Amino acid sequence: MPMRSPILWSEALLNAAPKTFTSSADPTKSNAVQDSIVPRNMHDSYSEVIMPFGSDARLLEQYTNASGGIRTGKLMEHLDSLAGSIAYKHMLGPDVQTLGRIQQHGFYIVTASVDRLDMLAPLNSARDLRLSGQVIYTGKSSMEVAVKMESIGNGQPEETVLIGRFSMVCRDANTHRARAVNPLIISTPEEKSLYSLGEHMKERRKSLALRSLSRVPPSSAEAQELHSFYLQYGQNENGNGSDASVERVWMGDTHLEKCMLMFPQERNVHQKIFGGYLMRLAYELGFTNASMFTRGHVKFLSLDGISFARPVPIGCILRLTSQILHTTTSPQYPIIAHVGVKANVVDVKTGSEQTTNDFRFTWCQEHRIENQIMRKVVPKTYKEAMLWLEGKRALEVGAEIRGLRTK
């Protein structure tokens, strides 16, 4: 079920023309539709896509990056499309094959957030790749979609290479208010565990929102660590204290940005810019910044979160701004970089900007380069200090997930 728009852009423009309505939508009709919502089995929404990289050289060529690996950003496009398809399949039923026109269904689904995408194993271009997922939890108007990527075929055991979670919300097509979604039928212990996981993720998201540094001050332990870091790297003229192997880099000096015009060829079924396309753009800019900062090739570890504030309209100018938010080391990786990418829509008449998306990624270097000087990003302002602490929190969560995987 493709999430790209099936209709011509010229037709979409005609449909978007102002119309005169004699009356508003009938609320009793909307309520009747919601009253008829039937529960779904968890497996009803299961969907998968096979990418035959190991058996289709021409397909692999379209996804090959400069180092001979697979372009992770393009796979993110597919994961976003898959999550949307799964959510619509849950609402419309397991037999649905095409989405058709949104107006016919009386509702539409949007991505509220992407909680995490964690890389658990390297991508193998010699094997096929299976992208799959299903709805694992439903609230009143929201759905938690779990996705994963697996290497399959080539005479080897199947291997999970990535897991992730998308949060989707349903809206009424007429009022644009929250619309009830089909509840889940839980029938097996495995499904009960998945449902509990989805419920936990939703509650955790609420807890993180309450602890957000944009709302409350850092904890005393975080404040102490930030102060110690400032004393060591933020005061001295050369910024490295007594350690000559460390180079200080001000966070403000790590900015990297690009401006792009958003064309209708990248639209989704809602006639807005496709979210998966924005994920790829943000990923590639973040990768570039991480590579330039670490001065070498980097390996993708995780997408630590995406917030969706508002849709990106077709024809707008989009400014993507990236910066390094936190750097650290681990016994496994000589340098780990947490990168933020912010997407803003620019108003060409006023020059003002509105943030549409906030992306967070983590990359690392797998091997230490000989005579390499460790570069540490250092905040200079209070706002940058809060971003530094947010990056630290995200890296701690990622390290915990990777630690559980290796146990």
MARSEDREN-972139 format. One record per residue (C-alpha): x, y, z. Coordinates in steps of 0.05 Angstrom, whole numbers. Layout:
BEGIN
SITE      px      py      pz
SITE       X       Y       Z
...
END
This chain:
BEGIN
SITE      px      py      pz
SITE       0       0       0
SITE      43      59     -24
SITE      41     123      16
SITE      60     166     -43
SITE       3     203     -76
SITE     -32     162    -131
SITE     -63     223    -165
SITE     -33     275    -211
SITE      -9     340    -181
SITE     -52     380    -230
SITE    -113     342    -204
SITE     -92     354    -132
SITE     -88     429    -146
SITE    -159     428    -174
SITE    -184     390    -113
SITE    -150     440     -68
SITE    -186     499     -99
SITE    -234     536     -52
SITE    -305     508     -52
SITE    -370     536     -25
SITE    -405     491      25
SITE    -478     499      43
SITE    -470     465     110
SITE    -417     437     156
SITE    -402     363     165
SITE    -456     325     202
SITE    -428     306     270
SITE    -479     251     280
SITE    -454     216     217
SITE    -383     219     243
SITE    -404     190     310
SITE    -442     134     275
SITE    -379     116     236
SITE    -338     114     300
SITE    -391      72     335
SITE    -383      19     281
SITE    -308      11     292
SITE    -293     -63     303
SITE    -233     -92     340
SITE    -175    -119     299
SITE    -127    -176     311
SITE     -55    -155     319
SITE     -33    -197     260
SITE     -85    -164     215
SITE     -39    -104     205
SITE      25    -144     193
SITE      59    -122     129
SITE     126    -135      98
SITE     169    -113      39
SITE     226    -153      10
SITE     285    -115     -18
SITE     322    -168     -60
SITE     392    -137     -57
SITE     426    -204     -58
SITE     392    -227    -121
SITE     378    -163    -160
SITE     441    -126    -180
SITE     403     -69    -213
SITE     362     -56    -150
SITE     425     -57    -107
SITE     458      -6    -154
SITE     402      43    -137
SITE     416      37     -62
SITE     492      31     -62
SITE     531      86     -27
SITE     601     112     -42
SITE     634      60       3
SITE     597       1     -27
SITE     546      -5      29
SITE     471       7      28
SITE     442      77      34
SITE     409      76     102
SITE     373     142      88
SITE     335     111      30
SITE     315      52      74
SITE     286     101     124
SITE     240     126      69
SITE     213      56      62
SITE     205      46     137
SITE     164     110     143
SITE     120      89      84
SITE     113      19     115
SITE      92      47     182
SITE      38      90     149
SITE      14      31     108
SITE       9     -12     170
SITE     -32      40     207
SITE     -81      47     148
SITE     -85     -28     142
SITE    -104     -32     216
SITE    -160      18     204
SITE    -185      -7     137
SITE    -177     -82     148
SITE    -128    -137     128
SITE    -156    -146      58
SITE    -143     -75      35
SITE     -95     -71     -24
SITE     -95       3     -43
SITE    -108      65      -2
SITE    -147     104     -54
SITE    -170     175     -37
SITE    -167     198      35
SITE    -233     235      29
SITE    -270     170      16
SITE    -251     142      84
SITE    -269     201     127
SITE    -204     200     165
SITE    -129     207     155
SITE     -68     184     193
SITE      -5     224     208
SITE      61     206     241
SITE      64     238     310
SITE     135     217     325
SITE     189     165     313
SITE     213     141     381
SITE     275     104     359
SITE     308      65     303
SITE     366      24     330
SITE     417     -10     286
SITE     434     -78     316
SITE     477    -108     261
SITE     511     -84     197
SITE     473     -85     131
SITE     497    -140      84
SITE     489    -122      11
SITE     499    -195      -8
SITE     433    -214      25
SITE     361    -195      14
SITE     328    -148      64
SITE     259    -157      95
SITE     223     -96     123
SITE     164    -114     166
SITE     120     -89     222
SITE      51     -86     254
SITE       9     -46     303
SITE      26     -69     374
SITE     -15     -20     415
SITE     -75      26     406
SITE     -99      84     448
SITE    -162     123     437
SITE    -137     156     373
SITE     -65     133     369
SITE     -27      71     347
SITE      43      46     363
SITE      75      12     303
SITE     136     -33     312
SITE     181     -43     252
SITE     244     -83     238
SITE     293     -99     183
SITE     322    -169     175
SITE     376    -198     130
SITE     350    -261      98
SITE     371    -313      46
SITE     439    -331      19
SITE     438    -396      59
SITE     448    -362     125
SITE     404    -354     187
SITE     358    -294     189
SITE     387    -235     226
SITE     352    -174     255
SITE     392    -113     235
SITE     345     -57     258
SITE     285     -46     304
SITE     243      16     311
SITE     177      46     334
SITE     130      97     302
SITE      74     133     337
SITE      14     147     290
SITE     -49     187     304
SITE    -116     186     269
SITE    -154     250     251
SITE    -224     262     224
SITE    -221     285     152
SITE    -274     338     162
SITE    -261     366     232
SITE    -186     348     236
SITE    -198     328     308
SITE    -177     263     340
SITE    -215     203     313
SITE    -222     136     348
SITE    -181      78     321
SITE    -199       4     320
SITE    -179     -29     386
SITE    -135     -90     387
SITE    -154    -161     403
SITE     -99    -193     446
SITE    -101    -268     440
SITE     -31    -297     454
SITE      23    -287     506
SITE      69    -258     452
SITE      16    -207     433
SITE       6    -189     506
SITE      80    -176     512
SITE      80    -132     450
SITE      19     -94     474
SITE      53     -82     541
SITE     115     -57     505
SITE      74      -9     464
SITE      38      16     526
SITE     104      25     561
SITE     132      64     503
SITE      72     111     503
SITE      79     123     578
SITE     154     132     572
SITE     143     184     518
SITE      97     223     565
SITE     148     218     621
SITE     204     243     576
SITE     160     302     555
SITE     151     321     628
SITE     226     316     640
SITE     243     355     577
SITE     296     409     590
SITE     252     457     553
SITE     203     451     611
SITE     242     434     674
SITE     314     447     697
SITE     366     391     694
SITE     376     346     753
SITE     428     362     805
SITE     472     306     778
SITE     466     332     707
SITE     481     403     730
SITE     543     378     767
SITE     568     340     707
SITE     556     399     661
SITE     594     445     709
SITE     653     396     714
SITE     655     391     638
SITE     655     467     633
SITE     712     473     682
SITE     754     423     643
SITE     740     444     572
SITE     702     511     572
SITE     751     558     607
SITE     822     546     583
SITE     847     583     522
SITE     862     520     484
SITE     802     484     513
SITE     837     418     528
SITE     861     428     599
SITE     921     384     611
SITE     901     332     558
SITE     937     348     493
SITE     900     291     458
SITE     833     329     462
SITE     811     385     417
SITE     754     431     439
SITE     702     449     387
SITE     649     500     404
SITE     579     473     389
SITE     563     536     351
SITE     620     522     303
SITE     591     455     282
SITE     531     484     244
SITE     519     456     174
SITE     458     472     133
SITE     424     467      66
SITE     363     500      34
SITE     318     464     -14
SITE     255     477     -54
SITE     202     425     -40
SITE     174     396    -105
SITE     107     360    -114
SITE     141     296    -137
SITE     159     283     -64
SITE      87     289     -38
SITE      48     239       3
SITE     -25     219       0
SITE     -43     281      41
SITE     -12     327     -12
SITE      44     347      34
SITE     118     330      31
SITE     129     256      46
SITE     158     247     116
SITE     205     191      94
SITE     237     238      44
SITE     250     289      99
SITE     280     233     141
SITE     329     217      85
SITE     348     289      75
SITE     360     298     150
SITE     399     233     155
SITE     445     251      98
SITE     459     321     125
SITE     472     292     194
SITE     518     239     166
SITE     557     293     129
SITE     564     334     192
SITE     585     274     234
SITE     637     254     182
SITE     666     324     179
SITE     668     330     255
SITE     702     262     267
SITE     745     271     204
SITE     731     201     180
SITE     679     151     159
SITE     623     140     210
SITE     575      83     224
SITE     501      94     238
SITE     480      72     307
SITE     410     100     318
SITE     356     149     302
SITE     342     174     372
SITE     277     210     357
SITE     237     253     309
SITE     184     303     328
SITE     133     326     277
SITE     107     396     294
SITE      72     411     228
SITE      70     385     156
SITE     117     412     103
SITE      77     444      46
SITE      93     433     -27
SITE     129     491     -60
SITE     159     518       4
SITE     233     531      18
SITE     260     483      71
SITE     321     500     112
SITE     356     440     144
SITE     405     458     199
SITE     451     408     232
SITE     498     412     291
SITE     537     365     336
SITE     503     363     404
SITE     545     313     444
SITE     607     271     436
SITE     633     214     478
SITE     673     149     475
SITE     659      77     496
SITE     699      13     503
SITE     671      -8     435
SITE     676      57     396
SITE     732     110     399
SITE     683     166     385
SITE     607     172     385
SITE     572     235     359
SITE     500     255     373
SITE     474     300     318
SITE     412     344     315
SITE     379     365     250
SITE     324     418     250
SITE     277     429     192
SITE     247     498     183
SITE     198     524     131
SITE     220     594     108
SITE     169     648      92
SITE     200     684      32
SITE     158     746      43
SITE     177     759     115
SITE     239     717     124
SITE     209     684     185
SITE     216     610     197
SITE     173     556     229
SITE     202     490     254
SITE     168     429     224
SITE     213     372     247
SITE     269     359     297
SITE     313     299     283
SITE     364     266     328
SITE     416     215     304
SITE     477     180     331
SITE     539     158     291
SITE     605     129     312
SITE     674     111     287
SITE     689      37     293
SITE     764      41     293
SITE     812      92     322
SITE     854     129     271
SITE     928     130     286
SITE     950     196     319
SITE     878     219     319
SITE     862     277     365
SITE     796     268     402
SITE     748     325     386
SITE     698     344     440
SITE     639     389     426
SITE     631     442     480
SITE     570     486     492
SITE     579     561     501
SITE     508     585     516
SITE     455     560     564
SITE     412     536     505
SITE     471     497     478
SITE     483     467     547
SITE     412     441     549
SITE     422     410     479
SITE     487     379     505
SITE     449     347     563
SITE     393     323     517
SITE     446     290     473
SITE     477     258     534
SITE     409     229     554
SITE     398     201     484
SITE     467     169     483
SITE     454     136     550
SITE     389     105     524
SITE     424      81     461
SITE     481      50     501
SITE     430      14     546
SITE     394     -16     485
SITE     458     -39     453
SITE     481     -68     520
SITE     417    -108     527
SITE     427    -135     456
SITE     497    -161     471
SITE     479    -195     537
END
